[in-house]
Amino acid sequence: MNTLRFLWTFIWGFLLIHMASYVVNSMSGGHYDFMTATVLSVIAIVVIILIAQVIPSEPAADHDHH
């Protein structure tokens, strides 16, 4: 199950970063560079996976401090 989570993170991250790169470059008058977008997407995906590993998965303790 963990492998599928990483696979989908990679697929969606790759597609969304490429889309954002295309839109930003198009709006700024630049040209779309596939390799730059790929490098940015790999960096973003690694950061996202690292953040997901750091966040605890157990629920927070229930404290009644009303």
PyMOL commands that place a pseudoatom at each C-alpha (Angstrom):
pseudoatom trace, name=CA, resn=MET, resi=1, chain=A, elem=C, hetatm=0, pos=[0.000, 0.000, 0.000]
pseudoatom trace, name=CA, resn=ASN, resi=2, chain=A, elem=C, hetatm=0, pos=[2.877, 2.370, 0.768]
pseudoatom trace, name=CA, resn=THR, resi=3, chain=A, elem=C, hetatm=0, pos=[4.339, 1.837, -2.701]
pseudoatom trace, name=CA, resn=LEU, resi=4, chain=A, elem=C, hetatm=0, pos=[1.107, 2.928, -4.366]
pseudoatom trace, name=CA, resn=ARG, resi=5, chain=A, elem=C, hetatm=0, pos=[1.068, 6.107, -2.299]
pseudoatom trace, name=CA, resn=PHE, resi=6, chain=A, elem=C, hetatm=0, pos=[4.562, 6.988, -3.526]
pseudoatom trace, name=CA, resn=LEU, resi=7, chain=A, elem=C, hetatm=0, pos=[3.674, 6.079, -7.098]
pseudoatom trace, name=CA, resn=TRP, resi=8, chain=A, elem=C, hetatm=0, pos=[0.596, 8.318, -7.133]
pseudoatom trace, name=CA, resn=THR, resi=9, chain=A, elem=C, hetatm=0, pos=[2.548, 11.117, -5.443]
pseudoatom trace, name=CA, resn=PHE, resi=10, chain=A, elem=C, hetatm=0, pos=[5.152, 10.884, -8.196]
pseudoatom trace, name=CA, resn=ILE, resi=11, chain=A, elem=C, hetatm=0, pos=[2.592, 10.789, -11.021]
pseudoatom trace, name=CA, resn=TRP, resi=12, chain=A, elem=C, hetatm=0, pos=[0.481, 13.702, -9.761]
pseudoatom trace, name=CA, resn=GLY, resi=13, chain=A, elem=C, hetatm=0, pos=[3.504, 15.739, -8.699]
pseudoatom trace, name=CA, resn=PHE, resi=14, chain=A, elem=C, hetatm=0, pos=[5.144, 15.244, -12.086]
pseudoatom trace, name=CA, resn=LEU, resi=15, chain=A, elem=C, hetatm=0, pos=[2.014, 16.243, -13.989]
pseudoatom trace, name=CA, resn=LEU, resi=16, chain=A, elem=C, hetatm=0, pos=[1.108, 19.223, -11.807]
pseudoatom trace, name=CA, resn=ILE, resi=17, chain=A, elem=C, hetatm=0, pos=[4.613, 20.693, -11.724]
pseudoatom trace, name=CA, resn=HIS, resi=18, chain=A, elem=C, hetatm=0, pos=[4.899, 20.375, -15.506]
pseudoatom trace, name=CA, resn=MET, resi=19, chain=A, elem=C, hetatm=0, pos=[1.503, 22.041, -15.929]
pseudoatom trace, name=CA, resn=ALA, resi=20, chain=A, elem=C, hetatm=0, pos=[2.456, 24.878, -13.563]
pseudoatom trace, name=CA, resn=SER, resi=21, chain=A, elem=C, hetatm=0, pos=[5.794, 25.332, -15.314]
pseudoatom trace, name=CA, resn=TYR, resi=22, chain=A, elem=C, hetatm=0, pos=[4.090, 25.547, -18.692]
pseudoatom trace, name=CA, resn=VAL, resi=23, chain=A, elem=C, hetatm=0, pos=[1.506, 28.072, -17.476]
pseudoatom trace, name=CA, resn=VAL, resi=24, chain=A, elem=C, hetatm=0, pos=[4.036, 30.285, -15.667]
pseudoatom trace, name=CA, resn=ASN, resi=25, chain=A, elem=C, hetatm=0, pos=[6.441, 30.281, -18.619]
pseudoatom trace, name=CA, resn=SER, resi=26, chain=A, elem=C, hetatm=0, pos=[3.600, 30.982, -21.037]
pseudoatom trace, name=CA, resn=MET, resi=27, chain=A, elem=C, hetatm=0, pos=[2.344, 33.914, -18.976]
pseudoatom trace, name=CA, resn=SER, resi=28, chain=A, elem=C, hetatm=0, pos=[5.816, 35.393, -18.560]
pseudoatom trace, name=CA, resn=GLY, resi=29, chain=A, elem=C, hetatm=0, pos=[6.645, 35.098, -22.261]
pseudoatom trace, name=CA, resn=GLY, resi=30, chain=A, elem=C, hetatm=0, pos=[9.324, 32.465, -21.759]
pseudoatom trace, name=CA, resn=HIS, resi=31, chain=A, elem=C, hetatm=0, pos=[9.648, 29.043, -23.307]
pseudoatom trace, name=CA, resn=TYR, resi=32, chain=A, elem=C, hetatm=0, pos=[8.702, 25.697, -21.751]
pseudoatom trace, name=CA, resn=ASP, resi=33, chain=A, elem=C, hetatm=0, pos=[11.720, 23.551, -20.869]
pseudoatom trace, name=CA, resn=PHE, resi=34, chain=A, elem=C, hetatm=0, pos=[10.937, 19.895, -20.162]
pseudoatom trace, name=CA, resn=MET, resi=35, chain=A, elem=C, hetatm=0, pos=[14.167, 19.178, -18.268]
pseudoatom trace, name=CA, resn=THR, resi=36, chain=A, elem=C, hetatm=0, pos=[13.829, 22.168, -15.941]
pseudoatom trace, name=CA, resn=ALA, resi=37, chain=A, elem=C, hetatm=0, pos=[10.265, 21.177, -15.112]
pseudoatom trace, name=CA, resn=THR, resi=38, chain=A, elem=C, hetatm=0, pos=[11.366, 17.578, -14.541]
pseudoatom trace, name=CA, resn=VAL, resi=39, chain=A, elem=C, hetatm=0, pos=[14.143, 18.600, -12.145]
pseudoatom trace, name=CA, resn=LEU, resi=40, chain=A, elem=C, hetatm=0, pos=[11.732, 20.880, -10.262]
pseudoatom trace, name=CA, resn=SER, resi=41, chain=A, elem=C, hetatm=0, pos=[9.131, 18.121, -10.053]
pseudoatom trace, name=CA, resn=VAL, resi=42, chain=A, elem=C, hetatm=0, pos=[11.616, 15.578, -8.669]
pseudoatom trace, name=CA, resn=ILE, resi=43, chain=A, elem=C, hetatm=0, pos=[12.772, 18.076, -6.033]
pseudoatom trace, name=CA, resn=ALA, resi=44, chain=A, elem=C, hetatm=0, pos=[9.164, 18.908, -5.093]
pseudoatom trace, name=CA, resn=ILE, resi=45, chain=A, elem=C, hetatm=0, pos=[8.194, 15.233, -4.895]
pseudoatom trace, name=CA, resn=VAL, resi=46, chain=A, elem=C, hetatm=0, pos=[11.134, 14.426, -2.608]
pseudoatom trace, name=CA, resn=VAL, resi=47, chain=A, elem=C, hetatm=0, pos=[10.199, 17.341, -0.335]
pseudoatom trace, name=CA, resn=ILE, resi=48, chain=A, elem=C, hetatm=0, pos=[6.549, 16.241, -0.249]
pseudoatom trace, name=CA, resn=ILE, resi=49, chain=A, elem=C, hetatm=0, pos=[7.500, 12.651, 0.616]
pseudoatom trace, name=CA, resn=LEU, resi=50, chain=A, elem=C, hetatm=0, pos=[9.896, 13.828, 3.343]
pseudoatom trace, name=CA, resn=ILE, resi=51, chain=A, elem=C, hetatm=0, pos=[7.219, 16.050, 4.885]
pseudoatom trace, name=CA, resn=ALA, resi=52, chain=A, elem=C, hetatm=0, pos=[4.739, 13.155, 4.782]
pseudoatom trace, name=CA, resn=GLN, resi=53, chain=A, elem=C, hetatm=0, pos=[7.248, 10.939, 6.631]
pseudoatom trace, name=CA, resn=VAL, resi=54, chain=A, elem=C, hetatm=0, pos=[7.846, 13.542, 9.360]
pseudoatom trace, name=CA, resn=ILE, resi=55, chain=A, elem=C, hetatm=0, pos=[4.167, 14.206, 10.153]
pseudoatom trace, name=CA, resn=PRO, resi=56, chain=A, elem=C, hetatm=0, pos=[2.927, 11.723, 12.785]
pseudoatom trace, name=CA, resn=SER, resi=57, chain=A, elem=C, hetatm=0, pos=[0.161, 9.401, 11.611]
pseudoatom trace, name=CA, resn=GLU, resi=58, chain=A, elem=C, hetatm=0, pos=[-1.424, 8.715, 15.004]
pseudoatom trace, name=CA, resn=PRO, resi=59, chain=A, elem=C, hetatm=0, pos=[-4.266, 10.970, 16.152]
pseudoatom trace, name=CA, resn=ALA, resi=60, chain=A, elem=C, hetatm=0, pos=[-3.599, 13.725, 18.640]
pseudoatom trace, name=CA, resn=ALA, resi=61, chain=A, elem=C, hetatm=0, pos=[-4.386, 13.074, 22.299]
pseudoatom trace, name=CA, resn=ASP, resi=62, chain=A, elem=C, hetatm=0, pos=[-7.856, 14.168, 23.370]
pseudoatom trace, name=CA, resn=HIS, resi=63, chain=A, elem=C, hetatm=0, pos=[-7.538, 16.742, 26.132]
pseudoatom trace, name=CA, resn=ASP, resi=64, chain=A, elem=C, hetatm=0, pos=[-10.576, 18.371, 27.728]
pseudoatom trace, name=CA, resn=HIS, resi=65, chain=A, elem=C, hetatm=0, pos=[-9.357, 21.842, 28.671]
pseudoatom trace, name=CA, resn=HIS, resi=66, chain=A, elem=C, hetatm=0, pos=[-12.612, 23.735, 28.327]
for i in range(1, 66): cmd.bond("trace and resi %d" % i, "trace and resi %d" % (i + 1))
show_as sticks, trace
zoom trace
